[in-house]
Amino acid sequence: MEKRRAARPATMKNAVTHYCPGCGHSVIHRLTAEVIQELGIAGKTIGVPPAGCAVLAYFYFDVDMTEAPHGRGCAVATGIKRALPESIVFTYQGDGDLAAIGTAEVIHAANRGENITVIFVNNAVYGMTGGQMAPTTLLGMKTTTSPAGRDAGREGNPIRVCELLSSLDGAVYLERTAVNSVRSIRRTKKAIREAFQTQIDGKGFSLVEILSPCPTNWKLSSAASWKWIDEVMSKQYPIGIIKDIREGAAKDAE
Amino acid sequence: MSKIEEKKLMRGAEAIGEAAIRSGCSCYFGYPITPQNEITEYMARRMLQTGRVFIQSESELAAINMVLGAAATGARAMTSSSSPGMSLKQEGISFIAAMELPSVIVNVMRGGPGLGNIAPAQSDYFQATRGGGHGDYRTIVLAPATVQELYNLTRKAFDLADEYRTPVMILADGMLGQMMEPVVFNDKAIEPGDLPEKPWALRGAEGRPSRFIRSLILDPNLEEEHNWRLYRKYQRIERREVQFEEFNMQGAEMAVVAYGTAARIAKAAVKRCIEKNMRVGLIRPISLWPFPAKAILESTNYIKHLLCFEMSMGQMIEDVKLSAEGKTEVSLYGRPGGVVPTPVELFRVISRAYNKLARETK
């Protein structure tokens, strides 16, 4: 066993999270904290958690953090970053927070090319409030507020946030990943690192959309949730770099 | 170093903007809405000149939340809007109050409800003085009546916001925003860099334990404690920050109570009363919250009628009645919808009430 590899990064507090078994948030917190630690930016990082399951993230991240009203993370982050340009600012937002009530804020932050990083957790439901339909809920998916399954004619279609933002010139790095396997978790960490590096390099708005299991509200086992991400969710939300127009970036991904 | 004493002819909106600049406000966020665009435009120009932050936000919601973010770093931050836009800002103001962040918010009131119109009105008194958003909180509300006061009170607003770590509102109206009067800059300009560091601000945790600022307190006992702490702060503000002006109150039997633009009209009407040997005075609340309750109550020792004159159908009158504790007659002359009555109109209303009072006391 390589004991040290599993050690808690200094950017995480020694706390037990409130997340459900099988939830992706703990993993994504950990990856984000590791990246902040490894990039040596912990001392100048300010995080903005959402209203949603991750609302208590300031109990877990050991960096400066401020609450934001529901959906307003990108506006709050804009205020922080503009007031303190030398800081590294990230928001951590769910799909209800970012893609429903906070749609205007994320679009305009991206469009202004705000030099911030968004960790966008897409689990296709409102988790904290008990599994209601989210803008990202898949067609046919049953939630407490789409009991017959989401129907395009009745409830509209699932929103692809990365693709939506990709038309904006200020959005320079957009990648979609998942946290349902060792390989995808490693890929996610790399994406988060790229996103923070984009900010460190002063290149503009970066966002990583992470497909994340919510076994509790999906009413699936953890293993079945991982499989569902591969077999169903990632068909609607294709994994990969959606946009990378940083100077020196290899190419614009599909 | 800028000159201590400078005199300029300024528009009200510009006086607010220049006061912010000279208070070391380093971040302004705003969204266009009439009749306050001159503040936003002035700030766009001056913040660019001074190398500070100006953003025209995508909405009033975004603007107030940008203020929240900037304030969390310790920066002096401001936003301005007018009535419909202020409704949108209430969510953020509630959070800012709960998170105990200093900020300055300007409301240049217009006629309402709904879109109403763009004429001067005073119908946001309830919204301003009762918190406005959800939850148990107050905002300090200052109501200037001259362009000089727009300048002075905006400067004071930044100091109060920092001192009490709370949102402070300047409550003006379209008339004050547009009018031009001379302004004396009788104070020293502060650069953002001159301001002392705020020991609670988020600037990255280098060399110290990390901090967080929040309003979510799930444990009801702790949330109660937080509310008690806010309440005690509001009590301190009520004790220390009341501001009002009395005019011709010596020997008066009747008084008009009015603030802002209404108080200017009232002062002109009271001057006419003086000419006619009528014993009428004026009480002008400058801080609307905290309200000058004691001054109103003390006036009831000799004032037999308090006439509230508001450019609304009676909002401040509730505070006047509460303050007067039923010890004297309180009545309303309200003009809503953006109508600004003339001093002569108000004088007639005062005269009727005054003559009635004279008949009754005979």
Interface residues (C-beta under 8 A of the other chain):
Chain A: A42 G43 K44 T45 I46 V48 V55 L56 Y58 F61 D62 V63 D64 M65 T66 E67 A68 P69 R72 A75 V76 A77 T78 G79 I80 K81 R82 A83 L84 S87 I88 A104 E105 I107 H108 R112
Chain B: S26 C27 F29 V53 I55 S57 E58 S59 L61 A62 A63 N65 M66 V67 L68 G69 A70 A71 A72 T73 G74 A75 A77 E91 G92 F95 M99 L202 R203 G204 A205 E206 G207 S210 R211 F212 I213 R214 S215 L216
